[in-house]
Amino acid sequence: MADERMVKFLVLMGLTAVLAGCNASPPDDHLEHHVPAHKPGSFAKAVEQLEIRDPSQPSGREPADPAAQQAEWLDIIRWLPELAAETDLRRADWDAVQRASLQLEQIAVSGPAAGAERTAASSRYREIVGNLRKLLSRAGPDLSITHDIESGE
Amino acid sequence: MVEAIGWGVVLRIIQAALQAAPFVVTGLCITALLHRLLGHSNTRRLFGSNSISSLFQSWLIGMLLPGCSLGVIPIVKQLRVSGIAVGTIFAFALSSPLFDPLSLLYGLTLSKPMTIVAFAFGSLLVVMLSGGLFDWWFPQTEVSVEEPAATPHGVKRLLAMLVVMARESVSGSALLIGCGLLGTGLLSAALPPGSLQHTMSHENPYSPLQMTAIAIPAYATPMTAMAQLGSMFQHGNSVGAAFILLIFGAGMNLGLLVWMIKFYGVRKTAAWFGLMLLVVLGLSYGIERPLYPQDIEPADHTHAFDTYCQPFRGDSPPAVGYPAEIARRVRLETQPHEAAGAAAMACLVLLGLSLTLLDRWWVIETWLNRAADTGSAAPSRWDIVVPGPVLGGVGLLAIVAASIVGCFAYYPEPSECIEELNQARTEALSAAMSGQYEHALHWIPICEGWNRRLQVGAYLRTGHLSNYHRMKARVFADRLEDLEHLIEGRDPPEEIRRQVAVTSRAFGRLASAFREEPPKSD
């Protein structure tokens, strides 16, 4: 008897849910992935950004939010493999980009150094970014506009 | 509105029935093996009962045998009459639908294979904890049923198995499977089209709870659940909700719950279910942070659960009418193995109905169980009688082996996948270019499916998938999804055409990567 009551209760609950669902309004159709404003539209633009954001090069004025600046810089470094996959780079070159991304990440997360260490890290950074720039000649034309479309820019 | 919901329920039930058909046939085959060849005592020996080791044994067997939550219904009925305790039965019932070789391979080639391994161990923890505690509280759940008469060896033994399968296909199992399918239909009626697209986010602490409410009545094959997990990881959704989707979405359905209530009563069902909810929810909240992928940009939506919602919108009914649209979708979506499973099920149901009619005059089992009169002729030296349990064991191993071999057919060589993908891509992109958006939206998921099969096919044959190939496939998947969103959002045609060009380039690079650079080690 108790079992029967429980089954009836469950059926009633189910029907209530169904009726409630019928009256709900469907959601908005327009879906898109959020693309951060600082995500470069192509591999070439990412390399350019890494050159601009070189921490050893003084930009002239202090950034408003150094922590946010640092986070954006790290993001760009981590996006390198994905952006390189959208180019004509062959596997050996793409692997080099992935290695470069890991090396740059290491430099970025190790934080600001002092003295000789700082000089070594800066020259290493420039060397890696320089090597990335050399790869651009094999990456094909810079056609990627997808991110601009998505972010509505 | 009501018409759209009603026809939507019909479509969702047909889709679920077709997906389940091959698994239900496999489940019936396993039931027949246990019933006719292994017998009650050997089944008890294989699975164990009422002990911690039996929970592990059942979990392991469940993991090895292919199945889905509807296909396990006849098996759990057989396990019950074999005198096995509830905790052990549910350890099998819950683990069998979670993984099979096809879905496991799919999961292992996702970007975070360790998450899948963690989920597998999580499921072991669930069955050990909930099953162990339940068997401790309710130790007397084993029923005693008389051992069935042994079937004579030879062709009769095989015929007897076919008879078990046929009878089971028109028995209470069929009703319970129907309950499970009905749950899927009712769930879709309760959820407006696309209403789950903005749910299950990592930030929302209620995501695992929301998923629990949806996943219990939902039905998902192991492969569907794994594809949904992949989509959830890709969109940065809640990991806890993904775990619940696997455990309850793939492992549970209304039919199983009704079976439990029917044979063990509401009190025991509620106790077992409460225990399981507690363990699963506890685990899902526990793994949310440690397993959440850090390198993902979370999307504010997901398409993974669209399949649980209403398929039709009341304000835009199909031009050809609902029945014709349902027939069109079923024709387009049904895969060969699903069609074969449905045909086999139809044959079994016909045979089962015929046998039920025949029972009025002649019960076939009487003839099957009668030993053949061999006369005085001595059996040949090589005419060895293989004992039923040995044959049953070989049968179970053969099912496991067949499911592994099936992986090579389901995930073909990369070159073949590229060919298939190329055809699907041509359909999708040319439809998008020419404004045939419905056609494009049909072909885009097929492209996504072949993109995944390409990666798994390569992994299966080389044991590895390089980051380079993985990334090329990911970029193509992302571009396809962007295109899907533009089409769904009714964006201007020139933007859609621009995205078609970007997607086409991504495909070209993917095809070159797999054709020209072997997908071996990094």
Interface residues (C-beta under 8 A of the other chain):
Chain A: A2 D3 M6 V7 G14 A17 V18 A20 G21 C22 A24 S25 P26 P27 D29 H30 L31 E32 H33 H34 V35 P36 R78 P81 E82 A85 E86 D88 R90 R91 W94 D95 Q98 L143 S144 I145 T146 I149 E150
Chain B: M1 V2 I5 L186 A189 A190 L191 P192 P193 G194 S195 Q197 H198 P217 I261 G265 V266 R267 D295 E297 P298 A299 D300 H301 R313 S466 N467 Y468 M471 K472 R474 V475 D478 R479 E481 D482 H485 L486 E488 G489 R490 E495 R498 Q499 V502 R505 A506 R509 A513 E517 D522
